[in-house]
């Protein structure tokens, strides 16, 4: 049995029509010239390979591609896309004589004839499926079909500015071709569909070329910073602000220290919860990780300073650094023993036997009162020093924190980190 190609090349038009009439399709006497007979005649040809004539390259026209971003996986740095493309090509073996079959088009099943495939060059997972089980063939051999491509593209999304990140990722599309044989795409229009998905939105899409045989869709992406800002940045700002306001609490009593310890523990728990939510690492590592580290250092430093100043206010020294300045017993001008000084701590009613006993007791009372006054003065002096250091650190903490947050926000919004998105082509 002859194939369809050799059949049309060896027989003339008259012989070809005569065979069709003998086979029953197109038999004028039986009246079988409807679309169904035409479809059965074309299906029997069973052309499942690419048309090949003078050259082995077939031009596939793609008049329209509809692009849709399904998701952006910032953890694994993947761009998940959906493309629906309209394909038009010519297969001369599928044309027919309209004088026999008075129809300009006919519907054929996809499984019966050859259809081109489109590949995503930089796709990790690519799935092309037919949008319908049927296609449309015209009398001049032109075939029109539509396919849907779901592709997961490995894209090094620039996440340095997260959550104010924006970048452009290529989706390279091509058809099968090797050593000048195969098919070649002739791209037309590109349309973006449903530009917003999740935290990311598609700003624009463009069809571009690296070479004549390298076509790609450049997808411009930007993150909707409202949700990440509320869940990531705003809590850090509020926690550091609460730590700054906590300086209004007194050093004594332990309320401030307890509050600062609670803030540090809360922030650590906050980072643990968000560990799985933070974007993955790439060539441009997200600066928000550094931001979290700096905030944690600020909170811990503030807590440690508060603990040290509490010690200074109480004992006048820093543990393991300075010896505490303790008020020691003082000797009187008359050279009383230390036991006499320690005896000033107790006041008891004694019976006075003479002037000497009276003077001795009065000296003890005076020494006791003087010791109490010196102790109060020393405690007040320590408190004044601790408060002065506390105010100094407060203003330093406030100014440094304000400058840091302004600088970090500026860097997040304006700094540009360059990523090579075309390293899959060599």
C-alpha positions as CSV (number, residue, x, y, z in Angstrom):
1,X,0.0,0.0,0.0
2,X,1.4,3.4,-1.0
3,X,1.8,6.2,1.6
4,X,-0.1,9.4,1.1
5,X,3.0,11.3,0.0
6,X,4.1,8.9,-2.7
7,X,0.5,8.5,-3.7
8,X,0.0,12.1,-4.6
9,X,3.4,12.4,-6.3
10,X,2.9,9.4,-8.6
11,X,-0.7,9.8,-9.6
12,X,-2.1,12.6,-11.6
13,X,-5.2,14.5,-10.5
14,X,-7.5,12.5,-12.7
15,X,-6.2,9.1,-11.4
16,X,-6.3,10.4,-7.8
17,X,-10.0,11.4,-8.1
18,X,-10.8,8.1,-9.8
19,X,-9.3,6.1,-6.9
20,X,-11.2,8.3,-4.4
21,X,-14.5,7.5,-6.2
22,X,-13.6,3.8,-6.3
23,X,-12.8,3.8,-2.5
24,X,-16.3,5.2,-1.8
25,X,-15.2,8.6,-0.4
26,X,-16.3,11.3,-2.7
27,X,-18.4,8.9,-4.8
28,X,-20.7,11.3,-6.7
29,X,-23.2,8.5,-7.3
30,X,-23.5,7.5,-3.7
31,X,-23.5,11.2,-2.7
32,X,-20.7,10.8,-0.1
33,X,-19.2,14.2,-0.5
34,X,-20.0,15.6,2.9
35,X,-17.6,16.8,5.6
36,X,-17.6,13.4,7.3
37,X,-16.4,11.6,4.2
38,X,-13.8,14.4,3.7
39,X,-12.6,13.9,7.2
40,X,-12.4,10.1,6.8
41,X,-10.4,10.5,3.6
42,X,-7.9,12.8,5.3
43,X,-7.7,10.5,8.4
44,X,-6.9,7.5,6.3
45,X,-3.8,9.2,5.0
46,X,-2.4,8.9,8.6
47,X,0.3,11.6,8.3
48,X,1.9,11.3,11.8
49,X,5.3,12.8,10.8
50,X,6.3,16.3,10.0
51,X,5.8,17.4,6.4
52,X,9.1,17.3,4.5
53,X,9.8,18.6,1.0
54,X,12.6,20.6,-0.6
55,X,14.0,21.4,2.9
56,X,13.3,19.7,6.2
57,X,12.4,22.8,8.1
58,X,8.7,23.7,8.6
59,X,7.7,27.2,9.6
60,X,5.2,27.2,12.5
61,X,3.3,30.4,12.8
62,X,2.2,31.4,16.3
63,X,-0.1,34.4,15.8
64,X,-1.0,34.7,19.5
65,X,0.4,33.6,22.8
66,X,-1.6,34.1,26.0
67,X,0.7,34.3,29.1
68,X,-0.3,33.9,32.7
69,X,1.8,33.8,35.8
70,X,0.4,31.1,38.2
71,X,2.8,31.5,41.1
72,X,6.3,32.6,42.1
73,X,8.0,30.2,44.5
74,X,10.4,32.4,46.4
75,X,11.6,29.5,48.6
76,X,12.8,27.4,45.6
77,X,13.3,30.3,43.2
78,X,10.8,29.0,40.6
79,X,8.4,30.8,38.2
80,X,5.3,28.8,37.4
81,X,3.7,29.9,34.2
82,X,0.9,28.9,31.8
83,X,0.9,29.6,28.1
84,X,-1.8,29.1,25.6
85,X,-0.5,29.3,22.0
86,X,-2.4,29.3,18.7
87,X,-0.4,27.3,16.1
88,X,-0.8,27.6,12.3
89,X,1.2,25.5,9.8
90,X,0.8,24.1,6.3
91,X,0.7,20.5,5.3
92,X,0.2,20.2,1.5
93,X,-0.8,16.6,1.9
94,X,-3.9,17.6,3.8
95,X,-5.4,19.9,1.1
96,X,-8.3,18.8,-1.1
97,X,-10.1,19.8,-4.2
98,X,-13.0,22.0,-3.4
99,X,-14.7,21.0,-6.7
100,X,-15.1,17.5,-5.2
101,X,-15.6,18.5,-1.6
102,X,-17.3,21.8,-1.5
103,X,-16.0,22.8,1.9
104,X,-13.3,25.2,2.8
105,X,-12.5,23.7,6.2
106,X,-13.0,20.4,8.1
107,X,-12.5,19.3,11.7
108,X,-9.9,16.5,12.3
109,X,-8.9,14.6,15.4
110,X,-5.5,15.6,16.8
111,X,-4.3,12.0,17.1
112,X,-4.7,11.4,13.4
113,X,-2.2,14.0,12.0
114,X,1.2,15.5,12.9
115,X,1.1,18.5,15.3
116,X,4.2,20.5,16.3
117,X,5.5,20.7,19.9
118,X,6.7,23.8,21.8
119,X,9.3,23.4,24.5
120,X,10.4,25.7,27.3
121,X,14.2,25.7,27.2
122,X,14.8,26.8,30.8
123,X,11.9,24.8,32.1
124,X,12.5,22.3,34.9
125,X,9.0,20.8,34.5
126,X,7.1,21.3,31.2
127,X,3.8,19.9,30.2
128,X,2.2,20.6,26.8
129,X,-1.3,19.5,26.2
130,X,-3.8,20.1,23.5
131,X,-6.5,22.6,24.3
132,X,-8.9,20.4,22.3
133,X,-8.9,16.9,20.9
134,X,-9.8,18.4,17.5
135,X,-8.2,20.8,15.1
136,X,-9.2,22.8,12.1
137,X,-7.9,22.0,8.6
138,X,-8.4,24.2,5.5
139,X,-8.7,23.2,1.9
140,X,-5.3,24.8,1.0
141,X,-3.5,22.5,3.5
142,X,-3.4,25.1,6.4
143,X,-3.9,23.6,9.8
144,X,-4.9,25.7,12.9
145,X,-4.6,24.3,16.4
146,X,-4.2,25.5,20.0
147,X,-2.0,24.1,22.8
148,X,-1.6,24.8,26.5
149,X,1.9,24.7,28.1
150,X,2.4,24.6,31.9
151,X,6.0,25.3,32.7
152,X,8.0,25.6,36.0
153,X,11.0,27.7,35.2
154,X,14.2,28.0,37.3
155,X,14.5,31.7,37.8
156,X,17.0,33.4,40.1
157,X,14.6,36.0,41.2
158,X,16.4,39.0,42.7
159,X,15.2,38.9,46.3
160,X,17.8,41.3,47.7
161,X,15.1,44.0,48.1
162,X,12.5,41.7,49.6
163,X,9.8,42.6,50.4
164,X,10.2,45.4,47.8
165,X,11.6,43.0,45.2
166,X,11.1,43.4,41.5
167,X,12.8,41.5,38.7
168,X,12.4,40.1,35.1
169,X,12.6,36.4,34.3
170,X,12.8,34.9,30.8
171,X,10.6,32.0,29.6
172,X,12.5,30.6,26.6
173,X,10.3,28.9,24.0
174,X,11.3,26.9,21.0
175,X,10.3,24.0,18.8
176,X,12.2,20.9,18.0
177,X,15.1,21.4,15.6
178,X,18.5,19.8,15.0
179,X,21.1,20.3,12.3
180,X,18.8,22.6,10.3
181,X,15.9,20.1,10.3
182,X,12.7,20.3,12.4
183,X,10.4,23.3,12.9
184,X,10.9,27.0,13.4
185,X,8.6,29.4,15.3
186,X,7.4,32.6,13.7
187,X,6.0,34.5,16.7
188,X,3.2,37.1,16.6
189,X,1.4,38.8,19.4
190,X,1.7,38.3,23.1
191,X,-1.1,38.9,25.5
192,X,-0.9,38.9,29.3
193,X,-3.8,37.2,31.2
194,X,-4.6,37.6,34.9
195,X,-1.5,39.5,36.0
196,X,-2.0,39.1,39.8
197,X,-1.4,35.9,41.8
198,X,-0.6,35.8,45.5
199,X,2.0,38.2,46.7
200,X,3.5,38.7,43.2
201,X,2.1,40.5,40.2
202,X,3.1,40.5,36.6
203,X,3.8,44.0,35.4
204,X,4.5,43.3,31.8
205,X,5.5,40.6,29.3
206,X,7.6,41.1,26.1
207,X,8.6,38.8,23.2
208,X,12.3,39.2,22.6
209,X,15.2,37.3,20.9
210,X,18.7,36.5,21.8
211,X,19.4,35.1,18.3
212,X,17.1,34.2,15.4
213,X,16.6,30.8,16.9
214,X,16.3,31.9,20.6
215,X,12.9,33.3,21.5
216,X,11.9,34.1,25.0
217,X,9.2,35.9,26.9
218,X,10.6,38.5,29.3
219,X,8.3,38.5,32.3
220,X,8.6,41.6,34.6
221,X,7.6,40.7,38.1
222,X,7.2,42.8,41.3
223,X,6.1,41.9,44.8
224,X,3.0,43.4,46.4
225,X,4.8,44.6,49.5
226,X,1.7,45.2,51.7
227,X,1.4,41.7,53.1
228,X,5.2,41.0,53.6
229,X,5.6,44.5,55.1
230,X,2.8,43.9,57.7
231,X,4.0,40.4,58.6
232,X,7.8,40.8,58.5
233,X,9.0,44.4,58.7
234,X,6.3,46.1,60.8
235,X,6.7,43.7,63.8
236,X,10.4,44.4,63.9
237,X,9.8,48.1,63.9
238,X,7.2,47.9,66.7
239,X,9.3,45.6,68.8
240,X,12.3,47.9,68.6
241,X,10.1,50.9,69.3
242,X,8.7,49.1,72.4
243,X,12.3,48.5,73.5
244,X,13.1,52.2,73.1
245,X,10.0,53.3,75.1
246,X,10.9,50.8,77.9
247,X,13.7,53.2,78.9
248,X,11.0,55.2,80.6
249,X,10.7,52.5,83.3
250,X,12.9,52.9,86.4
251,X,16.2,51.0,86.7
252,X,15.3,49.7,90.1
253,X,12.6,47.1,90.8
254,X,13.3,44.8,87.9
255,X,10.3,45.8,85.8
256,X,12.5,47.2,82.9
257,X,14.8,44.2,82.8
258,X,11.8,41.7,82.8
259,X,10.2,43.6,80.0
260,X,13.4,43.6,77.9
261,X,13.9,39.9,78.4
262,X,10.3,39.3,77.3
263,X,11.0,41.4,74.1
264,X,14.1,39.4,73.3
265,X,12.3,36.1,73.8
266,X,9.3,37.3,71.8
267,X,11.5,38.3,68.9
268,X,13.3,35.0,68.9
269,X,10.0,33.2,68.8
270,X,8.9,35.4,66.0
271,X,12.0,34.5,63.9
272,X,11.4,30.8,64.6
273,X,7.9,31.0,63.3
274,X,8.8,32.9,60.1
275,X,11.8,30.7,59.3
276,X,9.8,28.7,56.7
277,X,8.2,31.9,55.3
278,X,11.3,33.7,54.5
279,X,12.5,33.6,50.9
280,X,15.3,31.2,49.8
281,X,18.9,32.2,49.3
282,X,20.2,33.1,45.8
283,X,23.0,35.1,44.1
284,X,21.5,38.2,45.8
285,X,20.7,37.1,49.3
286,X,17.6,38.8,50.8
287,X,18.8,41.7,53.0
288,X,15.9,41.2,55.3
289,X,17.8,38.4,56.9
290,X,20.5,40.9,57.8
291,X,17.8,43.2,59.1
292,X,16.5,40.6,61.4
293,X,20.0,39.9,62.7
294,X,20.6,43.6,63.4
295,X,17.3,43.9,65.2
296,X,18.1,40.9,67.4
297,X,21.5,42.4,68.2
298,X,20.0,45.7,69.2
299,X,17.4,44.1,71.5
300,X,20.0,41.9,73.2
301,X,22.4,44.8,73.6
302,X,19.7,47.0,75.1
303,X,18.8,44.2,77.6
304,X,22.5,43.7,78.6
305,X,23.0,47.5,79.1
306,X,19.9,47.7,81.3
307,X,21.1,44.8,83.4
308,X,24.6,46.4,83.8
309,X,23.2,49.8,84.7
310,X,20.9,48.2,87.3
311,X,24.0,46.7,88.9
312,X,25.7,50.1,88.8
313,X,22.8,51.8,90.4
314,X,22.8,49.3,93.3
315,X,26.4,48.5,94.0
316,X,28.3,51.2,92.1
317,X,30.3,48.7,90.0
318,X,30.1,46.2,87.1
319,X,30.3,42.5,87.7
320,X,33.6,41.0,86.6
321,X,34.9,44.4,85.5
322,X,35.0,46.7,88.5
323,X,35.1,46.1,92.2
324,X,32.0,47.2,93.9
325,X,32.4,50.3,96.0
326,X,31.2,49.2,99.4
327,X,31.0,51.7,102.3
328,X,33.6,50.4,104.8
329,X,33.8,51.1,108.6
330,X,35.5,54.4,109.5
331,X,37.8,55.0,112.5
332,X,37.2,58.0,114.8
333,X,39.8,60.4,115.9
334,X,39.9,58.8,119.3
335,X,40.9,55.4,117.7
336,X,37.9,53.3,118.8
337,X,38.1,49.6,117.6
338,X,36.1,48.2,114.7
339,X,33.8,46.6,117.2
340,X,32.7,50.0,118.3
341,X,31.9,50.9,114.7
342,X,29.9,47.7,114.2
343,X,28.1,48.3,117.4
344,X,26.6,51.4,115.8
345,X,24.3,49.1,113.9
346,X,22.4,48.3,117.1
347,X,20.7,50.8,119.3
348,X,19.7,49.6,122.7
349,X,18.7,51.2,125.9
350,X,21.5,51.1,128.4
351,X,22.0,52.6,131.7
352,X,24.4,55.4,131.9
353,X,26.6,55.5,135.0
354,X,28.5,58.8,134.3
355,X,29.5,61.5,131.9
356,X,32.0,59.2,130.1
357,X,29.4,56.7,129.3
358,X,27.1,59.5,128.1
359,X,29.7,60.9,125.7
360,X,30.5,57.4,124.5
361,X,26.9,56.7,123.7
362,X,26.4,60.0,122.0
363,X,29.4,59.3,119.8
364,X,27.9,56.0,118.8
365,X,24.6,57.7,117.9
366,X,26.4,60.3,115.8
367,X,28.5,57.7,114.0
368,X,25.4,55.7,113.2
369,X,23.6,58.7,111.8
370,X,26.7,59.7,109.9
371,X,27.0,56.2,108.4
372,X,23.4,56.2,107.3
373,X,23.8,59.6,105.7
374,X,26.9,58.5,103.9
375,X,25.2,55.4,102.7
376,X,22.3,57.4,101.4
377,X,24.6,59.9,99.7
378,X,26.6,57.0,98.1
379,X,23.4,55.4,96.9
380,X,22.2,58.7,95.4
381,X,25.5,59.2,93.7
382,X,25.4,55.7,92.2
383,X,21.8,56.3,91.0
384,X,22.8,59.7,89.4
385,X,25.7,58.0,87.6
386,X,23.5,55.1,86.4
387,X,20.7,57.5,85.3
388,X,23.3,59.6,83.4
389,X,24.6,56.5,81.6
390,X,21.1,55.3,81.0
391,X,20.1,58.6,79.3
392,X,23.2,58.6,77.2
393,X,22.6,55.1,76.0
394,X,18.9,55.9,75.4
395,X,19.7,58.8,73.0
396,X,22.4,56.8,71.3
397,X,19.9,53.9,70.9
398,X,17.2,56.1,69.6
399,X,19.3,58.0,67.1
400,X,21.1,54.9,65.9
401,X,17.9,52.9,65.6
402,X,16.2,55.7,63.6
403,X,19.1,56.1,61.3
404,X,19.4,52.4,60.8
405,X,15.7,51.9,59.9
406,X,15.8,54.8,57.5
407,X,19.0,53.5,55.8
408,X,17.7,49.9,55.6
409,X,14.4,51.0,54.1
410,X,16.3,53.1,51.5
411,X,18.6,50.2,50.6
412,X,15.6,47.8,50.4
413,X,13.7,50.1,48.0
414,X,16.5,51.5,45.8
415,X,19.5,49.2,45.7
416,X,19.8,47.0,42.6
417,X,21.4,43.6,42.6
418,X,22.3,42.1,39.1
419,X,21.5,38.5,38.3
420,X,22.3,36.7,35.1
421,X,19.0,35.1,34.0
422,X,20.4,33.7,30.7
423,X,23.1,31.3,32.0
424,X,21.0,28.4,30.7
425,X,22.1,29.5,27.1
426,X,25.7,28.9,26.2
